[in-house]
Amino acid sequence: EDLKFAWRCVKHVKSNAITIAKGKRLLGMGSGQPNRVKSVEIAIEKAGEEIEGSVLASDAFFPFAWNDSVEKACQAGVKAIVHPGGSIRDSDAIECCNKYNVVLLTTGVRHFKH
């Protein structure tokens, strides 16, 4: 349910959009940044200590995973990530999430909004 909620929220946020949710509450949001990493960092900061066990949604695919958005989210305590997929490096995101035991859901739908 939290993944669905975060996915619905990210649809309405300006790109590069990231939402972090838990308990059907939006804990953090990062948007309008020149890169996805900064949006993830802002969302993590806003989620604060409640981030442990939360979920993250991204409006577009992650171009990189290691030492980038996906790994930062995993290290912060996110338990699941939903994104459209479609990057030539999707396998890196899968491997990174597997390393941290984080669920990665690919929707095939982009919400990227300028």
JOSULRA-V430972 format. One record per pair of residues at least 12 apart in sequence whose C-alpha atoms are under 10 Angstrom apart, sorted by sequence separation. I is the first residue (numbers start at 1). J is the second residue. D is the distance in Angstrom with one decimal. If there is no record, write none. Layout:
I;J;D  I;J;D
This chain:
6;18;8.8  7;19;7.9  9;21;9.1  17;29;7.4  18;30;5.1  19;31;8.6  28;40;9.1  29;41;9.3  30;42;5.1  31;43;8.5  44;56;9.4  81;93;9.9  94;106;10.0  6;19;6.0  7;20;9.4  17;30;5.8  18;31;6.4  28;41;9.7  29;42;6.8  30;43;4.7  43;56;9.0  5;19;9.6  6;20;6.4  7;21;9.4  16;30;7.6  17;31;4.5  18;32;9.7  28;42;7.5  29;43;4.3  30;44;8.3  56;70;9.6  5;20;9.6  6;21;5.6  15;30;8.7  16;31;5.2  17;32;7.0  28;43;4.3  29;44;7.9  30;45;9.3  5;21;7.4  6;22;8.4  9;25;9.9  10;26;10.0  13;29;8.4  14;30;8.8  15;31;5.5  16;32;5.5  17;33;8.3  27;43;7.8  28;44;6.3  29;45;9.0  30;46;8.5  40;56;8.9  81;97;8.6  90;106;9.5  3;20;9.2  4;21;9.7  5;22;8.8  9;26;7.9  13;30;8.5  14;31;5.6  15;32;5.3  16;33;5.9  26;43;9.8  27;44;8.5  28;45;7.3  29;46;7.0  40;57;9.8  56;73;7.7  80;97;8.5  2;20;9.2  3;21;7.7  5;23;9.2  6;24;8.0  13;31;6.6  14;32;5.6  15;33;7.3  16;34;7.3  17;35;9.6  18;36;7.8  27;45;9.5  28;46;4.6  29;47;8.0  40;58;8.9  55;73;9.1  56;74;9.6  79;97;9.1  2;21;6.3  3;22;8.6  5;24;6.2  6;25;8.5  10;29;8.4  13;32;8.5  14;33;9.0  15;34;8.9  16;35;6.5  17;36;7.5  18;37;9.5  27;46;6.6  28;47;4.5  39;58;9.5  54;73;9.8  55;74;9.9  85;104;9.7  2;22;5.8  4;24;9.0  5;25;8.1  6;26;7.2  9;29;9.2  10;30;9.5  15;35;9.1  16;36;5.5  18;38;9.6  19;39;8.9  20;40;8.9  26;46;9.8  27;47;4.5  28;48;8.1  85;105;8.6  86;106;8.7  1;22;9.1  2;23;6.4  3;24;8.9  5;26;8.4  6;27;9.7  10;31;9.3  15;36;8.5  16;37;9.0  18;39;6.1  19;40;8.2  26;47;8.2  27;48;7.9  61;82;9.4  62;83;7.9  79;100;8.7  80;101;8.8  81;102;7.4  82;103;8.3  83;104;7.8  84;105;8.2  85;106;5.4  86;107;9.6  1;23;8.4  2;24;5.6  16;38;8.9  17;39;6.6  18;40;6.0  21;43;9.8  27;49;9.8  28;50;9.6  36;58;8.6  51;73;9.3  52;74;9.8  54;76;9.6  55;77;8.9  56;78;6.7  60;82;9.6  61;83;5.9  62;84;8.8  63;85;9.3  70;92;9.3  71;93;8.2  74;96;8.2  75;97;10.0  78;100;9.5  79;101;7.6  80;102;5.2  81;103;6.2  82;104;5.9  83;105;6.5  84;106;5.2  85;107;6.9  86;108;7.2  1;24;7.4  2;25;8.2  6;29;9.9  16;39;6.6  17;40;8.4  18;41;9.4  19;42;9.8  20;43;6.5  27;50;7.5  28;51;8.6  36;59;9.7  52;75;9.7  53;76;9.4  54;77;7.1  55;78;5.4  56;79;8.2  57;80;8.6  58;81;7.8  59;82;8.8  60;83;6.2  61;84;5.5  62;85;7.3  63;86;9.0  64;87;8.5  70;93;6.5  74;97;6.9  77;100;9.3  78;101;9.9  79;102;4.9  80;103;4.4  81;104;4.9  82;105;4.6  83;106;5.3  84;107;4.7  85;108;5.9  86;109;9.3  2;26;9.4  15;39;8.9  16;40;9.1  18;42;8.8  19;43;6.4  20;44;7.5  27;51;7.5  36;60;9.0  52;76;7.1  53;77;6.0  54;78;4.9  55;79;5.8  56;80;6.3  57;81;5.7  58;82;6.5  59;83;6.4  60;84;5.7  61;85;4.8  62;86;8.6  63;87;5.8  64;88;9.3  65;89;7.9  69;93;9.4  70;94;9.4  73;97;9.5  74;98;9.9  78;102;7.2  79;103;6.4  80;104;5.8  81;105;6.1  82;106;5.9  83;107;6.2  84;108;4.5  85;109;8.0  86;110;9.3  18;43;6.6  19;44;9.0  22;47;9.5  36;61;9.4  37;62;9.2  51;76;7.0  52;77;4.4  53;78;5.4  54;79;5.8  55;80;4.8  56;81;4.7  57;82;4.8  58;83;5.0  59;84;7.0  60;85;7.2  61;86;6.1  62;87;6.7  63;88;7.6  64;89;6.5  65;90;8.2  68;93;9.8  71;96;6.4  74;99;9.1  75;100;7.7  77;102;9.0  78;103;9.2  79;104;9.0  80;105;7.6  81;106;8.5  82;107;7.2  83;108;7.8  84;109;5.0  85;110;8.3  17;43;9.3  18;44;9.4  20;46;8.9  21;47;8.2  36;62;7.7  51;77;6.0  52;78;5.9  53;79;5.1  54;80;7.1  55;81;5.8  56;82;6.4  57;83;5.9  58;84;7.6  59;85;9.8  60;86;8.6  61;87;6.0  62;88;9.6  63;89;6.4  64;90;8.1  65;91;9.1  66;92;7.2  70;96;7.2  71;97;7.5  74;100;6.2  83;109;8.0  84;110;5.4  20;47;6.9  27;54;8.6  29;56;9.4  31;58;10.0  36;63;8.9  37;64;9.5  41;68;10.0  49;76;9.4  50;77;9.2  51;78;6.4  52;79;7.6  53;80;8.1  54;81;9.1  55;82;7.9  56;83;8.6  57;84;9.2  58;85;9.6  60;87;9.2  61;88;9.7  62;89;8.0  63;90;7.7  64;91;9.9  65;92;5.8  66;93;7.6  70;97;7.4  73;100;10.0  74;101;8.5  75;102;9.9  83;110;7.9  84;111;8.2  19;47;9.4  22;50;8.2  26;54;9.8  27;55;9.6  28;56;9.1  29;57;9.6  30;58;9.7  31;59;9.9  36;64;9.6  37;65;9.9  40;68;9.2  41;69;8.0  44;72;8.8  48;76;9.5  49;77;9.4  50;78;9.9  51;79;9.2  61;89;9.4  62;90;7.4  64;92;7.3  65;93;4.9  71;99;9.5  74;102;6.8  83;111;9.4  84;112;9.8  21;50;9.3  22;51;7.9  25;54;9.8  26;55;9.8  27;56;9.8  40;69;6.1  44;73;7.4  47;76;10.0  61;90;8.0  63;92;9.3  64;93;7.2  65;94;8.6  66;95;9.1  67;96;9.6  71;100;8.4  73;102;9.5  74;103;9.8  20;50;9.9  21;51;8.1  22;52;9.1  23;53;9.9  24;54;10.0  26;56;9.9  37;67;9.7  38;68;9.7  39;69;8.6  40;70;8.6  43;73;9.5  62;92;9.5  63;93;8.8  65;95;8.7  66;96;6.6  20;51;7.7  22;53;7.4  23;54;8.2  37;68;6.2  38;69;8.3  41;72;7.8  45;76;9.7  62;93;7.5  65;96;6.6  66;97;9.8  21;53;9.3  22;54;4.8  23;55;9.7  36;68;8.8  37;69;4.9  40;72;7.7  41;73;8.4  44;76;7.2  61;93;9.6  65;97;8.8  70;102;9.8  21;54;5.6  22;55;6.4  36;69;6.7  37;70;8.7  40;73;7.2  44;77;9.4  20;54;6.6  21;55;5.4  22;56;9.1  35;69;9.6  36;70;9.8  44;78;9.2  70;104;9.7  20;55;5.5  21;56;6.5  37;72;8.4  41;76;9.7  19;55;8.2  20;56;4.4  21;57;8.4  37;73;9.7  19;56;5.6  20;57;6.5  18;56;6.9  19;57;5.2  20;58;9.2  18;57;5.6  19;58;6.7  17;57;8.1  18;58;4.7  19;59;8.8  17;58;5.8  18;59;6.7  16;58;7.8  17;59;5.4  18;60;9.1  15;58;9.0  16;59;6.9  17;60;7.8  15;59;6.9  16;60;7.5  13;58;9.9  14;59;8.9  15;60;8.3  61;106;9.0  10;56;9.3  11;57;9.3  13;59;8.3  10;57;6.4  11;58;8.8  12;59;9.2  55;102;9.4  57;104;10.0  61;108;9.3  6;54;9.8  7;55;9.6  9;57;8.3  10;58;6.6  11;59;6.5  55;103;9.2  56;104;9.7  57;105;9.4  60;108;9.5  61;109;9.6  6;55;7.2  7;56;8.3  8;57;8.9  9;58;9.8  10;59;5.9  53;102;9.8  55;104;9.9  60;109;8.3  61;110;7.9  5;55;9.4  6;56;6.6  7;57;5.5  9;59;9.6  10;60;9.7  59;109;8.5  60;110;5.5  61;111;10.0  3;54;9.0  4;55;9.7  5;56;10.0  6;57;5.6  7;58;7.6  8;59;9.9  18;69;10.0  59;110;5.9  60;111;6.5  61;112;9.4  2;54;7.9  3;55;6.1  5;57;9.1  6;58;8.8  7;59;8.0  58;110;8.9  59;111;4.8  60;112;5.8  2;55;6.6  3;56;7.3  4;57;9.0  20;73;9.5  58;111;8.4  59;112;5.2  60;113;9.4  1;55;10.0  2;56;9.0  3;57;7.3  58;112;8.9  59;113;8.1  2;57;9.8  22;78;9.7  21;78;9.4  20;78;8.3  20;80;9.9  20;81;9.1  19;81;9.9  19;82;10.0  18;83;9.6  10;83;9.9  7;81;9.6  6;81;9.4  7;82;7.0  6;82;8.3  7;83;8.2  3;80;7.5  2;80;9.3  3;81;7.5  4;82;8.7  3;82;6.7  32;113;9.5  32;114;8.2  17;111;8.7  16;111;9.7  17;112;7.6  15;111;8.3  16;112;7.1  17;113;8.3  14;111;9.2  15;112;5.6  16;113;7.9  17;114;9.9  13;111;8.8  14;112;7.5  15;113;5.2  16;114;8.4  11;110;8.6  12;111;8.1  13;112;8.7  14;113;5.4  15;114;5.8  7;107;9.6  11;111;5.3  12;112;9.4  13;113;7.5  14;114;5.9  10;111;7.5  11;112;7.7  12;113;8.1  13;114;9.2  3;105;8.9  10;112;9.1  11;113;8.1  8;111;9.7  10;113;9.8  7;111;9.2
